[in-house]
Amino acid sequence: MPEDAFSEEQAAAERQQNEEKKKAAAERQHHDEEQAAAERQHHKKPLLSVRSLCKYFPIFKKGFFRKQVGQVKAVDDVSFDLMPGETLGIVGESGCGKTTAGRSILRAVAPTSGEVIYQDNGIPVDLAKLSEADLKPLRTKMQMIFQDPFSSLNPRMTVRDIVSEPLKIHGLASGKAMEDQVSEILMKVGLKPEHRQRYPHAFSGGQRQRIGIARALIMHPSLVVCDEAVSALDVSVQAQVINLLQDLQKELGLTYIFIAHDLSVVKHICDRIAVMYAGKIVELAETAALFDSPKHPYTKALLSAVPNPDPDIRMNTELIGEVADPGNLPSGCSFHPRCGECFEPCDSVRPSLVSIEGGRTVSCHLYDKKYTESGISA
């Protein structure tokens, strides 16, 4: 056999072997994720249960009397459970309501209606109904990491003052004990204790975000909402911060709500993903299942838009038009004007979340037995 032919045959065999290894690794990962999901479902109670959460902003007519003429339905009937130690991703286009949902859960903005049940040492508490005085002790257990590390830090405060401020507000520490806690949390996030006397302008974007993480974690919360926590950072710095968040989750037993628009980031860090469109969750599933087999047409379009280094792969689902206006939503399904699989009931009947295989839920008439069994389909 000629030497060139033998080399080509050997290279082909090596490529096939590598493909088989990758496939086996993917199958093992999928099995581990399914097993972890089953354990979360059967052996733990939800740390957080959100039921029919709504946040509407009034629209006023211009003029002296400022008459209300409508509502912006930023968050509309959102429901999900969050297990201890889990990371739930919330994704969607800008304006879909994901940030408002996170802020409403933490009561940074007051929800219009719905329930936000938090397990406080085994005692269920509805955060949506609490007064500010009753809510204050619980704020130590729920914190947020903000998107912009430049505007979320007071430029007139030192790192020491920024990180220790939550301890002062809640009266949890003072003096040497406070100094020790600040030094400890700074080291946990990859900064040095001697950085305490510096101001935010002396740090890079990634270091500033680490300061924001330290401020959120110094009170040892159980729930952390990461609101686009890495979207303002360079790609290399994003990877460092994501790895840091994962390490801190394992070390401190944290539970994350991870709000993002970068699906590659969400795939790396999240156990489950909720896809939002026009204030509603349209699909909720385990991460591996969502990426392997998206169900909702909007989810398919989002995943199709993720850049792929392979030049032979082309987008097979293209989104047309703009996100639905939450102040003037279309009739029926909010996505139907942009949907390539739209059929008879979509423009007149609002879909509800239905459970399908694998514990996932989808808000789409394509999976509603009322229409599929009657023979009506796209």
C-alpha positions as CSV (number, residue, x, y, z in Angstrom):
1,M,0.0,0.0,0.0
2,P,1.4,3.4,-0.9
3,E,2.6,5.5,2.1
4,D,0.2,8.4,1.2
5,A,-2.9,6.1,1.1
6,F,-1.9,4.6,4.4
7,S,-1.5,8.0,6.0
8,E,-4.9,9.1,4.8
9,E,-6.5,5.9,6.1
10,Q,-4.8,6.4,9.5
11,A,-6.0,10.0,9.7
12,A,-9.5,8.9,8.9
13,A,-9.4,6.3,11.6
14,E,-8.2,8.8,14.1
15,R,-10.9,11.3,13.1
16,Q,-13.6,8.6,13.6
17,Q,-12.1,7.6,16.9
18,N,-12.1,11.3,18.1
19,E,-15.8,11.6,17.0
20,E,-16.7,8.5,18.9
21,K,-14.9,9.9,22.0
22,K,-16.8,13.2,21.7
23,K,-20.1,11.4,21.3
24,A,-19.4,9.2,24.4
25,A,-18.4,12.2,26.4
26,A,-21.6,14.1,25.4
27,E,-23.7,11.0,26.3
28,R,-22.1,10.8,29.7
29,Q,-22.7,14.5,30.3
30,H,-26.3,14.2,29.2
31,H,-26.8,11.2,31.6
32,D,-25.1,13.1,34.5
33,E,-27.4,16.1,33.9
34,E,-30.5,13.9,33.8
35,Q,-29.5,12.2,37.0
36,A,-28.8,15.6,38.7
37,A,-32.2,16.8,37.5
38,A,-33.9,13.8,38.9
39,E,-32.2,14.3,42.3
40,R,-33.3,17.9,42.4
41,Q,-36.9,16.9,41.7
42,H,-37.2,14.1,44.1
43,H,-35.0,14.9,47.1
44,K,-35.3,18.6,47.6
45,K,-38.0,21.2,48.1
46,P,-37.8,24.3,45.9
47,L,-35.8,27.2,47.5
48,L,-38.0,29.6,45.4
49,S,-41.4,29.1,43.9
50,V,-42.7,31.8,41.6
51,R,-46.4,31.6,40.7
52,S,-48.2,33.8,38.2
53,L,-45.8,36.7,38.7
54,C,-46.8,39.9,36.9
55,K,-45.3,43.4,36.7
56,Y,-47.3,46.0,34.7
57,F,-46.2,49.6,34.2
58,P,-49.0,52.1,33.6
59,I,-49.1,54.2,30.4
60,F,-50.4,57.7,31.0
61,K,-51.8,60.1,28.4
62,K,-49.9,63.4,28.2
63,G,-51.6,66.3,29.7
64,F,-52.6,67.9,33.0
65,F,-54.8,65.0,34.3
66,R,-52.4,62.2,33.2
67,K,-55.1,59.7,32.5
68,Q,-54.0,56.1,32.4
69,V,-54.6,54.7,28.9
70,G,-52.9,51.3,29.0
71,Q,-50.3,49.1,30.6
72,V,-46.8,47.8,29.6
73,K,-46.9,44.1,30.5
74,A,-43.2,43.7,31.2
75,V,-43.7,40.4,33.1
76,D,-46.9,38.5,32.5
77,D,-47.9,35.3,34.4
78,V,-44.4,33.9,35.0
79,S,-44.1,30.7,37.0
80,F,-41.2,28.4,37.9
81,D,-39.5,26.5,40.7
82,L,-35.8,26.9,41.7
83,M,-34.1,24.1,43.6
84,P,-31.3,24.7,46.1
85,G,-27.9,24.7,44.5
86,E,-29.4,25.0,41.0
87,T,-28.6,27.6,38.3
88,L,-31.6,28.7,36.3
89,G,-30.9,30.7,33.2
90,I,-33.4,33.3,31.9
91,V,-32.8,34.2,28.2
92,G,-34.5,36.2,25.5
93,E,-34.1,39.3,23.3
94,S,-33.7,42.8,24.8
95,G,-37.1,43.9,26.1
96,C,-38.5,40.5,26.8
97,G,-38.8,41.2,30.5
98,K,-36.1,39.0,32.0
99,T,-34.4,41.7,34.0
100,T,-37.8,43.0,35.3
101,A,-38.6,39.4,36.4
102,G,-35.4,39.2,38.4
103,R,-35.9,42.5,40.0
104,S,-39.5,41.7,40.8
105,I,-38.5,38.4,42.5
106,L,-36.1,40.3,44.8
107,R,-38.6,43.1,45.3
108,A,-36.2,45.7,43.8
109,V,-39.5,46.7,42.0
110,A,-42.8,45.8,43.5
111,P,-44.7,43.1,41.5
112,T,-48.2,43.9,40.4
113,S,-49.5,40.5,41.3
114,G,-48.4,36.9,41.9
115,E,-46.5,34.9,44.5
116,V,-42.8,34.6,45.2
117,I,-42.5,31.9,47.8
118,Y,-39.0,31.7,49.4
119,Q,-38.1,29.0,51.9
120,D,-36.6,30.8,54.9
121,N,-35.1,28.0,57.0
122,G,-37.9,25.7,55.9
123,I,-40.6,28.3,56.4
124,P,-42.4,29.4,53.2
125,V,-42.6,33.2,53.0
126,D,-44.3,35.1,50.2
127,L,-41.9,37.9,49.4
128,A,-44.5,39.7,47.2
129,K,-46.8,40.3,50.2
130,L,-44.2,41.4,52.8
131,S,-43.9,45.0,54.0
132,E,-40.5,46.8,53.6
133,A,-39.9,46.3,57.4
134,D,-40.6,42.6,57.2
135,L,-38.6,42.2,54.0
136,K,-35.4,43.8,55.3
137,P,-34.1,40.8,57.3
138,L,-34.6,38.6,54.3
139,R,-32.6,40.8,52.0
140,T,-29.4,39.4,53.6
141,K,-30.4,36.1,52.0
142,M,-31.1,37.4,48.5
143,Q,-28.7,39.5,46.6
144,M,-28.1,40.8,43.0
145,I,-25.0,41.1,40.8
146,F,-25.6,43.9,38.4
147,Q,-24.7,44.1,34.7
148,D,-22.5,47.2,34.5
149,P,-19.4,47.1,36.8
150,F,-18.7,50.7,36.1
151,S,-22.1,52.3,37.1
152,S,-23.0,49.9,39.9
153,L,-20.1,51.0,42.1
154,N,-20.0,54.4,43.8
155,P,-16.8,56.1,42.5
156,R,-16.5,58.1,45.7
157,M,-16.3,55.1,48.0
158,T,-13.3,52.8,48.6
159,V,-13.5,49.1,48.0
160,R,-13.7,48.6,51.7
161,D,-16.7,50.9,52.1
162,I,-18.5,49.4,49.1
163,V,-18.1,45.8,50.2
164,S,-18.8,46.4,53.9
165,E,-21.8,48.6,53.3
166,P,-24.4,45.7,53.5
167,L,-22.9,44.7,56.8
168,K,-23.3,48.2,58.2
169,I,-26.9,48.6,56.9
170,H,-28.0,45.4,58.5
171,G,-25.8,45.7,61.6
172,L,-24.1,42.4,61.1
173,A,-20.5,43.4,61.9
174,S,-18.3,46.3,62.8
175,G,-14.7,47.0,63.7
176,K,-12.1,44.3,63.3
177,A,-14.8,41.6,62.6
178,M,-16.0,43.6,59.6
179,E,-12.5,44.2,58.3
180,D,-11.7,40.5,58.6
181,Q,-14.9,39.6,56.6
182,V,-14.1,42.2,53.9
183,S,-10.5,40.7,53.5
184,E,-11.9,37.2,53.4
185,I,-14.5,37.8,50.7
186,L,-12.0,39.8,48.6
187,M,-9.7,36.8,48.6
188,K,-12.5,34.5,47.7
189,V,-13.3,36.5,44.6
190,G,-9.6,36.8,43.5
191,L,-8.7,40.2,44.9
192,K,-6.1,41.1,47.5
193,P,-6.9,42.5,51.0
194,E,-4.6,45.5,50.3
195,H,-7.0,46.6,47.5
196,R,-9.5,47.7,50.2
197,Q,-8.3,51.3,50.2
198,R,-8.4,51.8,46.4
199,Y,-11.3,53.4,44.5
200,P,-13.2,51.7,41.6
201,H,-11.5,53.7,38.9
202,A,-8.2,52.0,39.8
203,F,-9.5,48.6,38.6
204,S,-10.3,46.9,35.3
205,G,-13.8,45.9,34.3
206,G,-13.3,42.3,35.4
207,Q,-11.9,43.4,38.8
208,R,-14.8,45.8,39.3
209,Q,-17.2,43.0,38.7
210,R,-15.4,40.9,41.3
211,I,-15.9,43.8,43.7
212,G,-19.6,43.7,42.9
213,I,-19.7,39.9,43.5
214,A,-17.9,40.4,46.8
215,R,-20.5,43.0,47.9
216,A,-23.3,40.5,47.0
217,L,-21.8,37.6,48.8
218,I,-20.4,39.2,52.0
219,M,-23.7,38.5,53.8
220,H,-23.7,34.8,52.8
221,P,-27.0,34.8,50.8
222,S,-28.6,31.6,49.5
223,L,-30.1,33.2,46.4
224,V,-28.2,35.4,44.0
225,V,-29.7,37.0,40.8
226,C,-27.0,37.6,38.2
227,D,-28.4,40.2,35.9
228,E,-26.3,40.1,32.7
229,A,-23.3,39.7,35.1
230,V,-20.7,39.1,32.3
231,S,-22.2,40.8,29.2
232,A,-20.2,44.0,29.7
233,L,-16.9,42.1,29.9
234,D,-14.4,41.0,27.4
235,V,-14.7,37.3,26.3
236,S,-11.6,36.2,28.1
237,V,-12.7,38.0,31.3
238,Q,-16.2,36.5,30.9
239,A,-14.7,33.0,31.2
240,Q,-12.8,33.9,34.3
241,V,-15.9,35.4,36.0
242,I,-18.1,32.5,35.0
243,N,-15.6,30.0,36.5
244,L,-15.4,32.1,39.6
245,L,-19.2,32.1,40.0
246,Q,-19.2,28.3,39.6
247,D,-16.5,27.8,42.1
248,L,-18.2,30.1,44.6
249,Q,-21.5,28.2,44.1
250,K,-19.9,24.9,45.0
251,E,-18.0,26.4,47.9
252,L,-20.8,28.4,49.4
253,G,-23.9,26.4,48.3
254,L,-25.4,29.2,46.3
255,T,-28.4,29.2,44.1
256,Y,-28.4,31.4,41.0
257,I,-30.9,33.0,38.7
258,F,-28.6,33.8,35.7
259,I,-30.1,36.4,33.3
260,A,-28.3,36.7,30.0
261,H,-28.7,37.0,26.3
262,D,-25.6,35.1,25.3
263,L,-26.7,31.5,24.9
264,S,-23.2,30.1,24.8
265,V,-22.6,31.5,28.3
266,V,-25.9,30.2,29.6
267,K,-25.2,26.7,28.2
268,H,-21.9,26.6,30.1
269,I,-23.2,27.6,33.6
270,C,-27.0,26.7,33.8
271,D,-28.7,23.6,34.8
272,R,-32.1,24.7,33.3
273,I,-33.1,27.5,31.0
274,A,-36.3,29.5,30.8
275,V,-36.8,31.3,27.5
276,M,-38.8,34.5,27.7
277,Y,-40.7,36.4,25.0
278,A,-42.9,39.5,25.5
279,G,-43.0,39.0,29.3
280,K,-43.9,35.3,29.3
281,I,-41.9,32.1,29.6
282,V,-42.4,30.2,26.3
283,E,-40.2,27.2,27.1
284,L,-38.5,25.8,30.2
285,A,-36.2,22.8,30.1
286,E,-33.0,21.2,31.2
287,T,-30.0,22.8,29.4
288,A,-28.9,19.8,27.4
289,A,-32.4,18.9,26.3
290,L,-33.1,22.5,25.2
291,F,-30.0,22.7,23.1
292,D,-30.4,19.2,21.7
293,S,-34.0,19.5,20.8
294,P,-35.7,22.9,21.1
295,K,-39.5,22.8,20.9
296,H,-40.9,26.3,20.7
297,P,-40.4,28.1,17.4
298,Y,-38.8,31.1,19.2
299,T,-36.3,28.9,21.0
300,K,-35.4,27.3,17.6
301,A,-34.8,30.7,16.1
302,L,-32.6,31.8,19.1
303,L,-30.4,28.7,18.9
304,S,-30.2,29.0,15.1
305,A,-28.8,32.5,15.5
306,V,-25.9,31.3,17.7
307,P,-22.6,31.7,15.7
308,N,-21.0,28.5,14.6
309,P,-17.4,28.2,13.5
310,D,-18.3,25.7,10.8
311,P,-18.8,27.7,7.6
312,D,-21.0,24.9,6.1
313,I,-23.6,25.4,8.8
314,R,-26.2,28.0,8.0
315,M,-29.1,29.5,10.0
316,N,-32.2,27.4,9.3
317,T,-34.6,29.6,11.2
318,E,-34.6,33.3,10.7
319,L,-36.4,35.7,13.0
320,I,-38.3,38.5,11.1
321,G,-39.6,41.7,12.6
322,E,-39.1,43.1,16.1
323,V,-40.0,41.9,19.6
324,A,-43.7,42.4,20.4
325,D,-44.5,45.7,22.0
326,P,-45.5,44.8,25.7
327,G,-47.7,47.9,25.7
328,N,-49.7,46.7,22.7
329,L,-49.4,43.0,22.4
330,P,-50.9,41.2,19.4
331,S,-53.9,39.0,19.9
332,G,-53.5,35.3,20.5
333,C,-49.9,34.2,20.8
334,S,-47.5,37.1,21.1
335,F,-45.0,35.4,18.8
336,H,-47.4,34.6,15.9
337,P,-46.5,37.6,13.7
338,R,-42.9,36.3,13.5
339,C,-43.6,32.6,13.6
340,G,-43.0,30.4,10.6
341,E,-45.1,27.6,12.1
342,C,-48.2,29.7,12.8
343,F,-51.6,28.0,12.2
344,E,-55.3,28.6,12.9
345,P,-55.6,29.3,16.6
346,C,-52.3,31.2,17.0
347,D,-53.7,34.6,16.0
348,S,-56.7,34.4,18.3
349,V,-56.0,32.1,21.3
350,R,-53.3,32.7,23.9
351,P,-51.3,29.5,24.5
352,S,-50.8,28.2,28.0
353,L,-47.8,26.4,29.4
354,V,-48.1,22.6,28.8
355,S,-45.9,19.9,30.2
356,I,-44.3,17.5,27.6
357,E,-41.6,14.8,27.9
358,G,-38.6,15.2,30.1
359,G,-40.2,17.5,32.5
360,R,-40.0,20.5,30.1
361,T,-42.9,23.0,29.6
362,V,-43.8,24.8,26.4
363,S,-46.2,27.6,25.7
364,C,-47.2,26.7,22.1
365,H,-50.3,25.4,20.4
366,L,-48.2,22.9,18.5
367,Y,-47.9,20.9,21.7
368,D,-51.5,21.4,22.9
369,K,-53.4,18.2,22.6
370,K,-56.6,20.1,22.1
371,Y,-55.4,21.1,18.7
372,T,-53.0,18.3,17.7
373,E,-55.5,15.5,18.5
374,S,-58.3,17.4,16.6
375,G,-56.2,17.4,13.4
376,I,-55.5,21.1,13.4
377,S,-51.8,21.7,12.8
378,A,-49.4,24.0,11.2
